[in-house]
Amino acid sequence: MSAPLAVALEDVSKRYGRGPQTVVSLSEVTMHVPAGEFVAVVGPSGSGKSTLLHLIAGLDTPDGGRVLVGGTDLAHLRDDARSDLRLREIGFVFQSFQLLPTFTAEENVAWPLEFLGVGLREARRRAAAALAQVALPAAVRTRRPAELSGGEQQRVAIARALVTEPLILLADEPTGNLDSHTGQSILALLHRLNVERHVTVILVTHSALAASYARRTVELRDGRILREARDTVTIMFSDIGGFSALTERLGDERAQEVLHAHSAVLREQVALHGGFEVKAQGDGFMIVFGSARRALLCAIATQRAMAAYDGYTGVPVRLHIGLHTGEAIKEGHDFFGRSVIVAARIGATARSGEILVSSLVRELTEGTAEFLFDGGREVGLKGLSGRHRLFGVRWETGTERSREREPPGGHRLIA
C-alpha cells in the first residue's frame, strides 16, 4: 500500500509581471511527494525552486493548476485558514535563518507556540526539547542570534520549524551560508528527522552534496521539471596502487606518512568538489557525488596532487580510481546496491595510476572539453555477469609524465 501524499502539485504555473516583462517562474509542473519522503529540488538560479516552496507553503498562489497539502487544495482556503495550516502542518527553514534579533534562541523557538494558544511554561518546555533535538548546547540557548555562530543559528531555525510538530519541513538552501563541515551536520540532522520522525522533507539546494542526502532528486530548469532521479549518484573508489610494495621500499614509518598524505589530499579534494565520504579503510576510500562531472574532476585533481607528492617519497605514488553512476540505496550515511558493487569492482580493475570509469560516467561527462577518454576496453568484473566496457581518463600533464620518467632520488616503484 502506497503512502498518502503529503504534497501534490498538479499542472502548476506561476508568472510574475505583466506584458513584455512577464517572467514564467513555473510552467505546468506536476510533482507528488508521498508522506515521509525526502526530496531535493535542484537547478540553477531562476529555475523556479524557491517559487515552488512558496507555493507549497501557501505564501504565494499559482496562476494555474492546484497545490494540495495533505489532500487539501490551498486555493479553497481563506487566508486565515491557510496561515493556520502553515502553522500546524508546515515548518519552513530559510537560508538567512530569519530569527528575531531581540529574542534569545529559546524565545525564537517558543514564539510560534503562542499562536497555538500554548501557555508560557509549556512553550518553554517544548522549545527546550526542540533545541535539544537539534543538539544546540544548553549554554547558548539564552543567547541572541548575533551571539551565535551560523551553524547554531540554523539549528535554532530548524528547532523553531519543528516545535509545532509539523508533518512537512520545507528547507530553502539551509546550508548556503554555512561552512562545509557545519553544512554536513545540518544535512545529517535533516536526514535523521526524516528517518526517525518520518517528517516529509523538501529541500531546495544548489549543492550536489546536499542533494545526495535525499531519496529523490527533482531537477528544475526554466520553470519545468527536467528530470527526476531516485538515489542516483556517482560513486568513486580510490586506493594506493602497490601499497605493500611501497611499504617494503620505504619502510613502515614513511609508508604511513604516505598513507596520511593520501588521506589528507583526498579529503581536501572531496571537500572542494562537493563529495561525501562514506567509508575509509586502510588506504581505500569510497566517496559519493551528486554529479558525475564533479566526481571525475575530483579524481583527476587527486591523482595530480598525489603525483606532486612524489618529490617527498622519491617514488611515484599512484592511485587506483574507479567511478560508476547509478541508483543506490541509502541508509543513514551508507550506500548499498549493485551500483556500489560495480564501482568497487571498477576500482579494483583499474591499474596503478589509472582513473577508470563506466560507460555511463563517460556518457554523462564526454560533452565537455574538460575530459579526455581512451578508446575503452571490455572487461569482466569479479562477481558480476557479462562484460563491461570501461574507459580510462587522461589526467597526466607533461610535468607528471616527466616526473615519472625521472623521479627524485633516481629510483622508481613498479606497482
Buried (B, 14 or more C-beta within 10 A) or exposed (E): EEEEBBBBBBEBBBBEEEEEEEEBBBBBBEBEBBBBBBBBBBBEEBBBBBBBBBBBBBBBEBEEBBBBBBEBEBEEBEEEEBBBBBBBBBBBBBBEBBBEEEBBBBBBBBBBBEEEEBEEEEBBBBBBEBBEBBEBEEEBBEBBBEEBEBBBBBBBBBBBBBBBEBBBBBBBBBBBBBEBEBBBBBBEBBBBBBEEEEBBBBBBBBBBBBBBBBBBBBBBBBBBBEEEBEBBBBBBBBBBBBBEBBBEBBEEEBBEBBBEBBBEBBBEBBBEBBBBBBBEEEBBBBBBBBBBBBBBBBBBBBBBBBBBBBEEBBBBBBBBBBBBBBEBBBEEBEBEBEBBBBBBBBBBBBEBBBBBBBBBBBEBBEEEEEBEBEEBEEBEBEEEEEEBEBBBBEBBEEEBEEBBEEBEEEEBBEB
